[in-house]
Amino acid sequence: MAGHLPPPSTPREDGPGLRAELREAAVVFVGVALFGLVLGALWLWLAPRVPLVSDSTAVYLKDTEGEQAIGVDGTFTLLGLAFGAVTAALVFLWRRRGGIGIVVALALGALLGGVIAWRFGVWLGPTQDVAAHAKEVGKGVVFDAPLELKAKGALLAWPLAAMAVHLGLTGLFGPRDPDPYAQYYAPQGAEGTGAEG
């Protein structure tokens, strides 16, 4: 007696077409990247200021023992981690089904968003022309140094956090693919009675 052969598989129609998936990926990429403007503004607002002072011939750090410059990088990194978690959760809630296009768009959008945040925060912050600023405020007057991101590795905080959180959410709450071998595990009497005869 020949065993039961599985029915021929038909193409799955439950997922979006390629064009729809590319559209969704583009929306994720642009939407996540635009969050960089918010991150840049928050970075400027929350980052510690680095105080400078001029003696009319040169510009010096007012507090040579201060750790404000490290705090600037640390603030950007922490904000990037938080934005990674939030954007990953939003993308997961919007497209629970996931897909490689969505994941790649999330990672690239987060990376671009980090660069936008960095450049936008620098642009919004104190002027980059330290000599002109020192001359403008005058001798002995404390002023803020330009906003700088010295540790460029901080730009990876957002995409790495987004990938980790999205992977975790997909693993815990994402839809499960049907087991293609489930029919072979079914109990003996569950397949119908017309096998013999």
N, C-alpha and C positions, 0 to 999 in steps of 0.2 A: 504494500500500500504506500502510495506516495504521500509524503507529509504535506502539511498545509504550507503553501507559499504565500508570502505577504503580497497584498495587492500592489500593482505597480504604483509608484509614487507619482503624485501630480505636483506641478509647481505650486509653491506656497503663495497665496494671494493676501496673506494677512498683514504683511509689512508694506511700508510706503514704497512707491517706485523710486528709481534712482534720482529722477528730477526732483521729486518732493524731498528726498533725503538731502540732496545738495542744497535745496532752498532752506531747509531747517538748519543745516550746518552753517550756512551763510548768516542766518539770523543769529545763531548762537555766537559766532565769531564776532560780528559787529556789536551785538548787545554786550557781550562780556568786555570787549575792548573799550567800549564807551564808559564802562565803570571806572576806567583808569582816570577819568577827569575827577570823579568823586574821591578816589584814592589820593590823587595829587593834592587836592584841596585839603583833605584831612591830614595828610602828611605835613603840609605847611603849617596847619593850625596846631597840631599836636607835637611836632618835633621841637626839642629844646633849641634855644638860640645859642649861637656861638658868638660871644661878645669880643669885639675888636676895639682897639684904641690906637690913635696915631699921635706921634710926637712931632708932627709936621715934616719929618724926614723919612719915616718908615711907619709901617702898620704892624702892630703886635697883637697877639692873643692877650686879652685882659687877664684871663685866668689860665696860666700855663699848665696848672695841674688839673684843669677841668676835663670832664669826660663828655662834654656836650656833643662833640663830633661823633663819638661812638653812639650816643643816644639818638642822633639823627638817623644813622644807618639802622639801628635797632628798631626805631619807630616804624621805618619803612618796611622792615622785615615782618614785624608783628602785624601791621596792617595788611601786608600781602597775604600772610597766612589766614587772617580773618576773611579777607575778600575771597580767597580761594575756597574756603569752606562755604561761604554764602553763595557764590556763583555756582559752585558744583551742586549745592542743594536745589537752587532755583532751576538749573538745567535739568536735573533729575526729575523734579516735580513736573516740569513742563513736558519732558519727553522721557517717561519712565522706561520706555522700550530700549532706549540707548541706541547703539549702533556705532560703528567705527568712525563714521563721518562726524557725528556729534561729539565724540570724545576728542578727536583731532582738533575740531573747531574750538572746543573748550580750552584745550592746552595752548593752541596758537593765539586765541583771543586773550587768554590770561597773560601770555608772554608779551603781546603787543600792549595790553592794558597796563602792564608794569612799566614799559618804556614810556607810554603816554603819561602815566602818573609821575614818573621821574622828571620828564621834560616840562610838564605842566606845573609841577610844584616849584621847579627852579625858575620858570618864567614868572610865576606869581610872586615869588619870594623877593628878598632884597636884591638890589642891582648887583650884577657880576663885576662891574667896574669898581673895584675896592679903592683904588687910588683916588678916583674922582669923588667917591662917596666920603672918604676920609677928609679930603680937602673941603668938601661941602659942609660937613658937620663941625670941622675945626679941631684944633689941637686939644688933646686930653678928653675929648667927648667920646663916650662909649657908643658904638653902633653895632648892628648885627652883621655877621658875615653872610655871604651868599649861601643859599641852601645847596648842599652838595651831597651826592651819594658816592662815598668813597669805595664801599664794598659793592661792586657791581653784581656779585653773586646774589645779593638781596633781590634782584630782578627775577630770580627763579623761585622765590618763596610762593608767589601766587600760583603759577602753573603747577608746581609740585603739590601744594596743598589741594588744589582743585582736582588733580588726578587721584590723589589718595582718597579724598572724601567721596568723589564720584564712584570710584571702584568699590569702596566700602558700602555705599548706599545701594549700588547695583547688586553686589553680592548678598546683601541682607534682604532687600525689598524688591529687587527687580523681578520681572516675569521669568518663569522657568521654561526652558524648551521642553517639549514633550519627549519622553524617553522612547527612542525608536524601537527598543527591544522589549517594551512593556508587555506586548502580546505573548511573548515567550515565557514571561513570569506569571501569567494568569493561572489561577487554580484550574485543575483538570476539568471540572464540570462546567466551567464558565463559558466555553466556546460554542455552545449549541449542541444539539443532539443528532444532527444529520451526518455525523462522520462515518457511521457504519451502515452497511446495507447494500 
